């Protein structure tokens, strides 16, 4: 109950300060991370990093975020922006993986397999921490679509590499066929299940009451989440594919779900951040060397920006938007989930890998979630100034 109480208090504070956060470098994500770190430091709650609760919460949060993001990327959007997204996924992502693995090997003393495991874990991006960029309709669509599609697909694409390097580090045989089947199954279920439901909704027999329409996509998400875990299909590819399928076949359902879905993904995201922050205790990271911290800094400040800039060369994207896309490659829930997989696998350097991944994610959240508003201003996008004050009789903008 202590954790529930802490979550409620931090949520209330964050909501109360969200208007200020929308206008400044203050970040709600950062508030939850800092609160979690404080809770873990004072010992208010004891959360084992290998517990199924931590893994399950991070997994659920990532699924919710990807399902919601997918509904902003219907098939027409994917086709229109595929050249940019394809470069980010096909070139920037492998460059990021290699670019992180090399310094990880030479600066931390880890073997090449473990170093590439770290590179694979940290290669996915999560622009949910850059909400002032991705979540605003007045930011250029091509930039929002690029970051959204990239983050939606690279989580699932990184998973096979994580599993391959993890199996190699644990001296277990890698079953490439099984990995391929899981990815294909996730994509297939993510497309077929919502497509069948949406087509059924077109029959005159099925009509949803307006106030319940947002629950239709939610029901699809719940069924999909359970189906993926029962069949071992990749839930992350399935989530994004399902959201995109709904947006493609039933734009009305996607629009009704959008606000509700955003709230669900925010709640799960904040809960996961609070728990994750509680795991980053001084005792846990005190053994990290200067080389470990250097890898985290290099991954965020050098590797991702350089990889994205190289992948976007000779594209019609303006230089300013290209720079924004290069900077906003925050590490998020996919990296958290994959880092927890390492702990559960019990490989020789598992604790070291998780701690290095943890500080990289924490540093990324601090930097990216506190720079989204300044970058939005640089794009000539002003943060909202018409938020309600809570005072009776005073309307926004007056």
N, C-alpha and C positions, 0 to 999 in steps of 0.2 A: 504493500500500500504506500510505502514511502516514495517509491518511484512514480506511482500514479499521482500522488499529491504534488511531487516536484514537477511532473509534466503539466499538471493543471495550472500551477503557479506561473511557470515559465510561459505557457501558452497565453495566459491572461496578460502578462507583462508584454509579450511580443505583439499581441493584437493591439494593445493599448498604444504601443510605440510604432506600429506599422506605418502610420502616416508620416512620422518623422523619418522612418527608415526609407520610405519611398522618395524622400527629398534629399537625403544625405548618404554618407558612406556607411551608416549604421545598417546592419543586415540582420534580419530575423533568423536566418540560418546560422549566422555567427553567434547569435545570442543563445540558441539551443546548444550549439557545440560547446561554448564557454560554460554554460550552466551544467552540462553533463560532466565536463572536466572538473568543475568545482565539486560536484556531488561525489565523483569518484575519488577526488583528492582527500576530502574530509571523511570518507568512509561511510557516507549516509546509506548507500546501498552497495551490495556486493554482487557484481554480475560477472560470472565466469565467461571469458571470451569464447570458450568452446561450447557453451550451452546452446541447446537447440532454440531457445528463446531469442538469442541474439541473431543467430543465422536466419531464423524464420522471419523476424521483424525486418531485417535488411532485405531479404528476398521479397517479402510482400511489398515493401516500399518501392523497390526497383520495378516490380511488376506494375504497380499502380501508376507510377510516373510514366512508364513506357506506354501503357494502354491509353492514358490521357494524351500524351504527346502524339501518339499515332493518329488520333482523331483530328489533328491539325495538319495531317499529311496524307490526304487522299491521293489516289492514283494520278489524277491530273497534276497535282503539285509535285509528286515524285518524278513524273516524266519531264515536267518543265525545268526542274532544277537538278536533273540527274547528272549533268556534266560536272557541275561543281561538287555535288555530293559524292559522285563516283571518284573524283580526284582525292577528296578527303579520306574516303574509305580505302581506296585501292593504292594510294601512294603515301599520304600523310600518316596513316595508321601504322603500316609496316615500318616507315622511317622512325616513327616515335618509339616503336617497340625496340628496334635495334639501337636507337640513340640513347635509350635509357639503360639497356643491357650492358653496353660497353663501359660507361663510367661506373655502373654498379659492380662490374667485375674488377676493374682496376682500383677503385677507391674503397671497396669494402672487403676485398679478398674472397668474395664468394666465387664458386666455380661457375663455368659458363652456363650450365643448365639452370642453376638457381638464378643467375643473373637474367637470363632470358625469361624465366618465370616471372620475375619482377617486372620486366619490360612488358610482358603480356598482360599482367594484372593492371598496370598503370596506363595502358594504351587507350582504353575506352574513355570517353568524355561524358560530361553530365552538365549541360548548360542550364539545368534547373536552378543552379546557384547564380545564374546571370539573368534573373527574371526581368530586370529592367530592359534587357536587350531582346530576349526571346519572347517575352510575354506582352510586348507592346505593339499594337497594330500600326503605330506611326513610324516604327523602324522599318527600313526597306525590306520588303517581303523576301527578296532573294537571299539576304543575309540571315533572316530568321529561319527560312526553310533550310538553308545549308547547315546551320548549327543543329536544328531540330532533327533532320533526317540523319545527319552524321551520328548524333548521340543515340538516336533510336536504334540504329542498326549495328553500331560498332560494339555494343555490349554483347550481343549474341555472337558476333564474328570473332570476338576475342576469346570466347569460352573454349573453343577447341584447342587453341594454342595453350591456354592455361592448363587444360587437362593433359595435353601431350607432355608439356614440360614438368608438370606435377608428377605424372606417372613415371617419367624418366628419372626425376630426382628421388623418387621413392623406390627405384629399381624394380618397377613393375612394367609389364608389357603394355604397350599402348594399343588399344583396340580402335583403329581408325574407322572401321566399319560401324561400330556402335556409336561413335561420336557423330559420324555423318548421318546415321539414321535418326538420332535425337534432334539434330538441327533440322533435317528435312521434315520430321514429324511435327516439330514446333511450328514451322512455317505453314505446313499443310493444315494443321488444326486451327491455327490462327486465321487462316483465310476461309476454310470450309464452314466452320461452326458459325461465325457471325453472318456469312453469306446466306446460309440456309435459313437462319432466323430472320434476317432482314427481308428475304424474299417471301417468307411466310407471313410477315407483317403486311405485305401488300394485298393479302386476301381480305375480303370484306368481313370475314368472320372475326378477324383480330383487329380491334381498335382499342387503343390505350387512352384512358382518361388523361387529359392534359397535365394534371398535377402529378401523375405517376409516370409520365413518359421518360423522365430522366432515369428511372429505375430499370428500363429495358436494357440499355448498354451495361449497367451495373450487373444485372443478372447474367449477361453473356460473359462478363469478366470473371465472376465468381465460378461459373461452370468451367470456363477455360482454365483458370488457375488450378482447380481441382483436377481436371482432366490431364493437364500437363504433368502434374506430380504423380498421378496414378500411372501414367504411361511412360514416364521418364522423358517426355518430349521437352525440348528447350523452351522454358516459359517466357524468356525474354524476347526471343524472335516472335513467339506466338502473341505476346502482348502487343507489340508494336504493329504486327501484321493485322491483328484483329481490329485495333483502333483505326488503322488506315482503311481496312475493308469497310467498316461501318461508315466512315467519312465518304468513301467512294460511292457506296450503294444507297445510303440514306443520310443525306446531309442534314435533314431535319432532326433526326434522332441524335446525331452528333452535336448539333447546336443546343438541343435541350439538355444534353448531358454535360456540356462543356463546363459550366459554372460548378455544378455538383461534383464533377470529376476533378476539377482543380482543387476543391476543398478536401476531397478524399486524399489526393496525392500529397497535398500540403500537410495534412494530419499525419500520414504515415511517414513522410519525409522528416518532419520535426521529431517524431517519436524515435526514429532510427538515429537521428543526429544526437539526441539526448543520450541514448544508450551508448552510441559510439564514442561520444565525448567522455563518458564515464569510464571507458576502457583505457583512455590515454592518460594514465596516471604517471606522476614523476618517477615512481619506482619502475614502471614498465619501460620508459624511454631513457632512463638515466645511463644505461650501458651503451647507448648508441655513440658511435665515434664521430669525429669531424667529417670523415669520409661519407658516413651515412647521411648526415645532414647536407653535405655537398651534393649528393645524388638527388635528394629531394628538391633542392634549389635548382639544380641543373635541369631536372625533368620539367619543372614548371616554367622557369624563366628563359631557358635556351632551347631545349629539345622540341617541345610542342610548337612554339612560335616558328622555329626554323623549318620544321617539317611541313607546317601548313603553308608558310610563305612559298616554299619550293613547290608544293603541290598545286598552288594557285597561280603560278607564273603563266603568263600568256593566256589569261582568262579575262573576260570583259568586266570582272568585278573591280570597282574603283579601288585605288590604293588604300583609302581610309577604311573601307569596309573589309578589305583584305587583311589589314592590320588587326581589326577587331576580331575577325574570325580566327586569326593566328593566336591572339591573346586568350580568348575564351575557350580554353580546353580544360575546364576544371575536372578534377577527379571526384567521382561520386559513389553512388550506391553499388554500381557494378564492381568497382575496385574493392569496396568494403566486403561484398559477398565473396569475391574471389580470394581476398585475403583471409577470410574466415575459413574457406575451404582448405587453405594451406595449413592452418592450425589443426583442423580436424584430420588431415592426412597424416600428420605425425612425421613429416620428413625431418632429417637431421637439423636443418637450419630454419625450420618452420617459424619459431618464435622471432628470430632475427628478421625474416622476410616480412612477417606481419607488422612488426614494429616499424620497419622502414616504410612499408606501405602506409601505415597509420599516420606517421608524421607528414608524409607527402600529401595525403588527403586533407589533413588538418590545415597544413600550410596553404593548400590550394583553396580551401573554403575561405580562409581568412583573406587571401589576396583577391580572389575572383568575386566573392560576394560583397566585398567592400569597394570594388572598382566599377561595378556595373552602372551605377548612377553617373559618375564622372564620365565614363565612356559614352553613355547615352547622351549626355550634354554635348560631348564632342561631335556626336552625329547630328547635332542640332535638334535633339529630342528632349523637350523639357519634361521633368518628372511631374506627376499630377499635383496640382495646387488647389483642387476643388474638393478635397476630402472633407467629410463632415467633422465638425469640432466637438459634437456631443452636447453643445449648449442648446437649450430649447429656444426656438424662435429664430435661430440663425441658420440660414441656408448656405450651402457651399457656394463659394465665389462672391459672397456679399461681405 
